[in-house]
Amino acid sequence: MNGNNDGDDTVEIPILREHEFANDQETADEGILSLDELNSLSAPERKWLVWFYALSNEDKKVVEICSGKGISVNATNIEQMKRIVSSYRGPDPDSGE
């Protein structure tokens, strides 16, 4: 806007077409689980999740460490995994031991 009336200072804003928006939204939603997918957990998966969230923070750390190594932890082998993890890690400095 330099004071000249003969220039056009308008800016074109592209219009997003409906199908382009739908495609973009579909791509954005790919990583999000729907409620149907969350409810479709098997009975053993739901049981494991309930068990996991009932663990102490220390036990959850053990499960997370083992999971990072590709080792599955459940109620049957948690005590064994705790012994193995503690033998490799040494005493936990946060535990006060």
C-alpha positions in Angstrom: 0.0 0.0 0.0 2.2 2.7 -1.3 -0.5 5.2 -2.1 -1.0 4.3 -5.7 -4.5 3.3 -6.5 -3.6 1.5 -9.7 -1.9 -1.4 -7.9 -3.8 -4.5 -6.6 -2.9 -5.3 -3.0 -5.1 -8.4 -2.8 -3.7 -11.7 -1.9 -5.1 -14.9 -3.2 -5.8 -17.6 -0.6 -6.2 -21.0 -2.0 -9.4 -22.8 -1.2 -9.0 -26.2 0.3 -11.2 -28.6 -1.5 -13.4 -30.9 0.5 -11.7 -34.1 -0.7 -8.2 -32.8 -0.1 -9.2 -31.9 3.5 -10.7 -35.4 4.0 -7.5 -37.0 2.7 -5.3 -34.9 5.0 -7.6 -35.6 8.0 -7.5 -39.3 7.2 -3.7 -39.2 7.2 -3.6 -37.3 10.5 -6.0 -39.8 12.1 -4.0 -43.0 11.1 -2.0 -43.1 14.3 -4.9 -42.6 16.6 -6.8 -45.7 17.9 -10.5 -45.4 17.7 -12.8 -46.4 20.6 -13.7 -49.6 18.7 -10.0 -50.5 18.4 -9.4 -49.8 22.1 -12.4 -52.0 23.1 -11.2 -54.8 20.8 -8.4 -55.8 23.1 -8.5 -59.5 23.9 -9.3 -60.8 27.4 -5.6 -61.7 28.1 -4.5 -58.2 26.9 -7.0 -56.5 29.2 -6.0 -58.8 32.1 -2.3 -57.9 31.5 -3.0 -54.2 31.4 -4.9 -54.3 34.7 -2.0 -56.3 36.2 0.6 -53.8 34.8 -1.2 -50.7 36.2 -1.5 -52.3 39.6 2.3 -52.8 39.8 4.5 -50.5 41.9 6.6 -47.9 40.0 9.7 -50.0 40.6 8.1 -53.1 39.1 6.9 -51.1 36.2 10.5 -50.1 35.5 11.5 -53.7 35.4 8.7 -54.5 32.9 9.7 -51.5 30.8 13.4 -52.5 30.8 12.5 -56.1 29.8 10.1 -54.9 27.1 12.9 -52.7 25.7 15.0 -55.9 25.3 12.1 -57.9 23.7 11.4 -59.9 26.9 7.8 -60.4 27.8 7.0 -60.0 31.5 3.8 -61.2 33.3 2.6 -62.2 36.8 4.3 -65.6 36.4 7.8 -64.4 35.7 8.0 -60.9 37.3 10.0 -62.0 40.3 12.6 -63.8 38.1 12.8 -60.8 35.9 13.3 -58.4 38.9 16.2 -60.6 40.1 17.8 -60.6 36.7 17.4 -56.9 36.1 18.7 -56.0 39.6 21.8 -58.3 39.1 22.7 -56.5 35.9 21.9 -53.0 37.1 23.1 -53.2 40.6 21.4 -51.4 43.5 18.9 -48.7 42.6 20.4 -45.3 43.9 16.8 -44.0 44.4 15.9 -46.8 46.7 18.2 -45.7 49.5 20.0 -49.1 49.6 
